[in-house]
């Protein structure tokens, strides 16, 4: 009887130790899972914000780099919304088309008067959609996904529509 | 024999308790860091949204010559009066544009708040539109 009692106590010791170890293991897993979850959500959040902001920042920088009366206009070419930047170099006039095609913001550089083949544009950055709207006066609205920016001409009203 | 076995189990239990104690302290510190990281990421997201919305509102305000009503017509989802405009940004941000100045130079105070606290503010200045144009 005494032997049985001792064996029972010994068994309880083992069970208690194992239970404590299991609790420890579960706690470790919980902390690891929490950390991984927080890291994943934080990284996803920052990546999403960076991606949407950098696309519109690029478009705004491109437009403001050529700020001037009649320099920046919008147009729809082959069903695509495009920003057209007009630059003059002496007697030559060149047009830069900025648009979104096949998941990328692209840039096409061509002489004025030449038909633009948008499929030849150089890929700049990934983008799902990019739509330009002439709001009238001196303002263009660019929408990329859920984000939007307004680009206004500092040097005067945006003129000729193309 | 049984005493030695019992002693070994007891020592193992003590060692396990000490290990769990150290782990608890470390886990507490880690959880605090995780919580701070999550809060900081949310604050960063709110600040990013606030600056983008404020910049867009400022551009509209300047382009409209300081006219709140014209600005509200361009921006979506605005509630406005003659001198102020309020717009909801996302789920928990509120943008307020307040117009000041009666002369040629119109000042617009743009404030973005979250849960009642201001997280970003911006001053925009516009030249009042002359009659017949912007």
Interface residues (C-beta under 8 A of the other chain):
Chain A: X6 X9 X10 X13 X14 X16 X17 X20 X21 X23 X24 X27 X28 X31 X34 X35 X38 X39 X41 X42 X45 X46 X49 X53 X135 X137 X138 X139 X141 X147 X148 X149 X150 X151 X152 X157
Chain B: X2 X5 X6 X9 X10 X12 X13 X16 X17 X19 X20 X23 X24 X27 X30 X31 X34 X37 X38 X41 X42 X44 X45 X48 X52 X55 X56 X59 X60 X62 X63 X74 X134
